[in-house]
Amino acid sequence: MEIIEEIRKGYTCGYTAITDYLRKIRPKKQEAFIPLEFENLGRTSK
């Protein structure tokens, strides 16, 4: 049974129960990695 159908019937549990369940079934978010590249801008490192 889908969650929305359960809610429409008259879900009696708390909000936390729903968010905990969704946290378990949703795919995990992947951390984004963006390599940064900088031009020298005329400065030299010593």
Chimera marker file (.cmm) of the C-alpha trace (Angstrom):
<marker_set name="trace">
<marker id="1" x="0.000" y="0.000" z="0.000" r="1" g="1" b="0" radius="0.5"/>
<marker id="2" x="1.334" y="3.410" z="-0.824" r="1" g="1" b="0" radius="0.5"/>
<marker id="3" x="1.868" y="5.999" z="1.859" r="1" g="1" b="0" radius="0.5"/>
<marker id="4" x="-0.520" y="8.540" z="0.333" r="1" g="1" b="0" radius="0.5"/>
<marker id="5" x="-3.355" y="5.976" z="0.331" r="1" g="1" b="0" radius="0.5"/>
<marker id="6" x="-2.746" y="5.276" z="4.012" r="1" g="1" b="0" radius="0.5"/>
<marker id="7" x="-2.814" y="8.985" z="4.850" r="1" g="1" b="0" radius="0.5"/>
<marker id="8" x="-6.050" y="9.510" z="2.927" r="1" g="1" b="0" radius="0.5"/>
<marker id="9" x="-7.699" y="6.701" z="4.916" r="1" g="1" b="0" radius="0.5"/>
<marker id="10" x="-6.920" y="8.492" z="8.153" r="1" g="1" b="0" radius="0.5"/>
<marker id="11" x="-3.378" y="7.865" z="9.286" r="1" g="1" b="0" radius="0.5"/>
<marker id="12" x="-3.246" y="7.868" z="13.073" r="1" g="1" b="0" radius="0.5"/>
<marker id="13" x="0.482" y="7.726" z="13.828" r="1" g="1" b="0" radius="0.5"/>
<marker id="14" x="2.756" y="10.710" z="14.237" r="1" g="1" b="0" radius="0.5"/>
<marker id="15" x="4.732" y="12.777" z="11.778" r="1" g="1" b="0" radius="0.5"/>
<marker id="16" x="8.021" y="11.333" z="13.067" r="1" g="1" b="0" radius="0.5"/>
<marker id="17" x="6.920" y="7.813" z="12.163" r="1" g="1" b="0" radius="0.5"/>
<marker id="18" x="6.406" y="8.922" z="8.556" r="1" g="1" b="0" radius="0.5"/>
<marker id="19" x="9.716" y="10.785" z="8.292" r="1" g="1" b="0" radius="0.5"/>
<marker id="20" x="11.627" y="7.865" z="9.851" r="1" g="1" b="0" radius="0.5"/>
<marker id="21" x="10.064" y="5.458" z="7.355" r="1" g="1" b="0" radius="0.5"/>
<marker id="22" x="10.790" y="7.720" z="4.376" r="1" g="1" b="0" radius="0.5"/>
<marker id="23" x="14.394" y="8.117" z="5.522" r="1" g="1" b="0" radius="0.5"/>
<marker id="24" x="14.757" y="4.314" z="5.395" r="1" g="1" b="0" radius="0.5"/>
<marker id="25" x="13.216" y="3.764" z="1.947" r="1" g="1" b="0" radius="0.5"/>
<marker id="26" x="14.552" y="6.777" z="0.046" r="1" g="1" b="0" radius="0.5"/>
<marker id="27" x="17.859" y="6.424" z="-1.750" r="1" g="1" b="0" radius="0.5"/>
<marker id="28" x="20.792" y="7.950" z="0.075" r="1" g="1" b="0" radius="0.5"/>
<marker id="29" x="21.987" y="11.303" z="-1.216" r="1" g="1" b="0" radius="0.5"/>
<marker id="30" x="25.427" y="11.223" z="-2.716" r="1" g="1" b="0" radius="0.5"/>
<marker id="31" x="27.884" y="13.885" z="-1.737" r="1" g="1" b="0" radius="0.5"/>
<marker id="32" x="28.739" y="16.148" z="-4.635" r="1" g="1" b="0" radius="0.5"/>
<marker id="33" x="32.384" y="16.623" z="-5.545" r="1" g="1" b="0" radius="0.5"/>
<marker id="34" x="33.384" y="19.384" z="-7.920" r="1" g="1" b="0" radius="0.5"/>
<marker id="35" x="37.093" y="19.730" z="-8.573" r="1" g="1" b="0" radius="0.5"/>
<marker id="36" x="38.173" y="23.349" z="-8.484" r="1" g="1" b="0" radius="0.5"/>
<marker id="37" x="40.770" y="24.697" z="-10.863" r="1" g="1" b="0" radius="0.5"/>
<marker id="38" x="42.368" y="28.107" z="-10.477" r="1" g="1" b="0" radius="0.5"/>
<marker id="39" x="44.534" y="30.083" z="-12.822" r="1" g="1" b="0" radius="0.5"/>
<marker id="40" x="47.775" y="31.416" z="-11.430" r="1" g="1" b="0" radius="0.5"/>
<marker id="41" x="46.561" y="35.029" z="-11.823" r="1" g="1" b="0" radius="0.5"/>
<marker id="42" x="50.146" y="36.275" z="-12.203" r="1" g="1" b="0" radius="0.5"/>
<marker id="43" x="51.216" y="35.266" z="-8.701" r="1" g="1" b="0" radius="0.5"/>
<marker id="44" x="54.000" y="32.840" z="-8.033" r="1" g="1" b="0" radius="0.5"/>
<marker id="45" x="54.198" y="30.556" z="-5.073" r="1" g="1" b="0" radius="0.5"/>
<marker id="46" x="57.408" y="30.467" z="-3.097" r="1" g="1" b="0" radius="0.5"/>
<link id1="1" id2="2" r="1" g="1" b="0" radius="0.2"/>
<link id1="2" id2="3" r="1" g="1" b="0" radius="0.2"/>
<link id1="3" id2="4" r="1" g="1" b="0" radius="0.2"/>
<link id1="4" id2="5" r="1" g="1" b="0" radius="0.2"/>
<link id1="5" id2="6" r="1" g="1" b="0" radius="0.2"/>
<link id1="6" id2="7" r="1" g="1" b="0" radius="0.2"/>
<link id1="7" id2="8" r="1" g="1" b="0" radius="0.2"/>
<link id1="8" id2="9" r="1" g="1" b="0" radius="0.2"/>
<link id1="9" id2="10" r="1" g="1" b="0" radius="0.2"/>
<link id1="10" id2="11" r="1" g="1" b="0" radius="0.2"/>
<link id1="11" id2="12" r="1" g="1" b="0" radius="0.2"/>
<link id1="12" id2="13" r="1" g="1" b="0" radius="0.2"/>
<link id1="13" id2="14" r="1" g="1" b="0" radius="0.2"/>
<link id1="14" id2="15" r="1" g="1" b="0" radius="0.2"/>
<link id1="15" id2="16" r="1" g="1" b="0" radius="0.2"/>
<link id1="16" id2="17" r="1" g="1" b="0" radius="0.2"/>
<link id1="17" id2="18" r="1" g="1" b="0" radius="0.2"/>
<link id1="18" id2="19" r="1" g="1" b="0" radius="0.2"/>
<link id1="19" id2="20" r="1" g="1" b="0" radius="0.2"/>
<link id1="20" id2="21" r="1" g="1" b="0" radius="0.2"/>
<link id1="21" id2="22" r="1" g="1" b="0" radius="0.2"/>
<link id1="22" id2="23" r="1" g="1" b="0" radius="0.2"/>
<link id1="23" id2="24" r="1" g="1" b="0" radius="0.2"/>
<link id1="24" id2="25" r="1" g="1" b="0" radius="0.2"/>
<link id1="25" id2="26" r="1" g="1" b="0" radius="0.2"/>
<link id1="26" id2="27" r="1" g="1" b="0" radius="0.2"/>
<link id1="27" id2="28" r="1" g="1" b="0" radius="0.2"/>
<link id1="28" id2="29" r="1" g="1" b="0" radius="0.2"/>
<link id1="29" id2="30" r="1" g="1" b="0" radius="0.2"/>
<link id1="30" id2="31" r="1" g="1" b="0" radius="0.2"/>
<link id1="31" id2="32" r="1" g="1" b="0" radius="0.2"/>
<link id1="32" id2="33" r="1" g="1" b="0" radius="0.2"/>
<link id1="33" id2="34" r="1" g="1" b="0" radius="0.2"/>
<link id1="34" id2="35" r="1" g="1" b="0" radius="0.2"/>
<link id1="35" id2="36" r="1" g="1" b="0" radius="0.2"/>
<link id1="36" id2="37" r="1" g="1" b="0" radius="0.2"/>
<link id1="37" id2="38" r="1" g="1" b="0" radius="0.2"/>
<link id1="38" id2="39" r="1" g="1" b="0" radius="0.2"/>
<link id1="39" id2="40" r="1" g="1" b="0" radius="0.2"/>
<link id1="40" id2="41" r="1" g="1" b="0" radius="0.2"/>
<link id1="41" id2="42" r="1" g="1" b="0" radius="0.2"/>
<link id1="42" id2="43" r="1" g="1" b="0" radius="0.2"/>
<link id1="43" id2="44" r="1" g="1" b="0" radius="0.2"/>
<link id1="44" id2="45" r="1" g="1" b="0" radius="0.2"/>
<link id1="45" id2="46" r="1" g="1" b="0" radius="0.2"/>
</marker_set>
